[in-house]
């Protein structure tokens, strides 16, 4: 997962500064919310991740931690990588727009005016999102039923 996060960042979001530590983890088996992004609070379970990333954390100017969480259904080998990538890219759009990140907030609402799809198109990721949307429409119900 971390490889996917940093691959997308380096190849599509390289103009967005990484102002704080950004970690990615699996969350609960969520059927509807495939990903989320938030700033870590005291109750966020990231201690094991932080132990591995201590050096990365210490060099950051901003000591906040952004946590991207994706559904544990994505652990299933039958989920195409482009579906996971589309979810991570969506969450990185939020980061770039200043939601759950130390960057300046660029919009009032994280989904106003179709800004996510506009951002994905600008970063050459919209086709991957469309493929993921189609795959999810055709297959997701079978994944969550099993």
C-alpha positions in Angstrom: 0.0 0.0 0.0 2.7 2.4 0.9 4.4 1.8 -2.5 1.1 2.7 -4.2 0.8 5.9 -2.1 4.3 7.1 -2.9 4.2 6.0 -6.5 1.1 8.1 -7.1 2.6 11.0 -5.2 5.9 11.0 -7.0 4.3 10.5 -10.5 1.1 12.6 -10.3 1.3 14.9 -7.2 5.0 15.8 -7.3 4.1 19.5 -7.1 2.3 19.0 -3.8 4.7 19.4 -0.9 4.6 16.6 1.8 4.5 19.0 4.8 3.9 16.3 7.4 4.2 12.6 7.8 1.6 10.8 5.7 0.8 7.2 6.5 -1.6 4.7 4.9 -3.2 1.7 6.6 -6.1 -0.7 6.3 -9.2 0.1 8.3 -12.4 -1.8 9.0 -14.2 -3.8 6.3 -16.1 -0.8 5.1 -18.6 -1.5 2.2 -19.4 2.1 1.3 -16.5 4.3 2.4 -13.6 2.8 0.5 -11.1 5.4 1.8 -10.7 8.3 4.2 -8.1 10.8 5.2 -7.8 12.5 8.6 -5.3 14.1 10.8 -4.2 11.7 13.6 -5.6 12.4 17.0 -4.7 10.8 20.3 -7.0 7.9 19.7 -5.8 7.0 16.2 -4.0 3.6 16.0 -0.8 4.4 14.3 1.8 3.6 16.9 3.1 0.6 15.0 3.3 2.7 11.8 5.0 5.5 13.6 7.6 3.2 15.1 8.7 2.3 11.6 8.5 5.9 10.4 10.1 7.6 13.4 13.0 9.1 11.4 10.6 10.4 8.7 8.4 11.9 11.4 11.4 13.6 13.1 12.5 15.5 10.0 9.1 16.9 9.2 8.6 20.6 9.9 4.9 20.0 10.8 4.5 17.4 13.5 1.0 16.5 12.5 0.4 13.1 11.0 -2.1 12.5 8.1 -3.6 9.1 8.0 -5.1 7.6 4.9 -7.2 4.6 5.7 -8.6 2.2 3.1 -11.1 -0.6 3.5 -9.8 -4.0 4.5 -11.7 -5.5 1.6 -8.8 -4.3 -0.5 -6.7 -7.0 1.1 -8.5 -9.4 -1.2 -6.2 -10.5 -4.1 -9.0 -10.2 -6.6 -9.2 -6.4 -6.2 -7.4 -4.8 -9.1 -4.6 -2.5 -8.2 -6.2 0.3 -10.2 -9.1 0.2 -7.8 -6.8 0.7 -4.9 -4.8 3.3 -6.7 -8.0 5.3 -7.6 -9.0 5.3 -3.9 -5.6 6.5 -2.8 -5.5 9.2 -5.5 -8.9 10.4 -4.4 -7.6 10.8 -0.8 -4.4 12.6 -2.1 -6.7 15.1 -3.9 -8.1 15.9 -0.4 -4.6 16.3 1.0 -3.6 18.6 -1.9 -6.7 20.7 -1.4 -5.8 21.3 2.3 -8.2 18.8 3.9 -6.6 16.8 6.7 -3.2 18.3 5.7 -1.2 21.3 6.8 -1.6 22.8 3.4 -3.9 25.8 2.9 -7.5 24.8 2.4 -8.5 25.6 -1.2 -12.2 24.9 -1.1 -15.1 25.2 1.4 -16.2 21.6 0.9 -14.0 18.6 -0.1 -16.3 17.5 -2.9 -17.8 20.8 -4.1 -18.1 21.4 -7.8 -16.7 18.0 -8.9 -13.3 19.1 -7.7 -12.0 15.6 -7.2 -12.6 14.5 -10.8 -11.2 17.8 -12.1 -8.1 17.3 -10.0 -7.8 13.7 -11.2 -8.1 14.8 -14.8 -5.4 17.5 -14.3 -3.1 14.8 -12.9 -3.8 12.2 -15.7 -5.7 9.9 -13.3 -9.3 10.3 -14.3 -9.3 7.3 -16.7 -8.0 5.1 -13.9 -10.8 6.4 -11.7 -13.4 5.6 -14.4 -12.0 2.1 -14.8 -12.2 1.6 -11.0 -15.8 3.0 -10.9 -16.8 0.5 -13.6 -15.1 -2.4 -11.8 -16.7 -1.5 -8.5 -20.2 -1.2 -10.1 -19.8 -4.6 -11.7 -18.1 -6.5 -8.9 -18.3 -4.8 -5.5 -21.5 -6.4 -4.3 -19.9 -9.9 -4.8 -16.8 -8.9 -2.8 -18.8 -7.7 0.2 -21.2 -10.6 0.1 -18.4 -13.2 0.5 
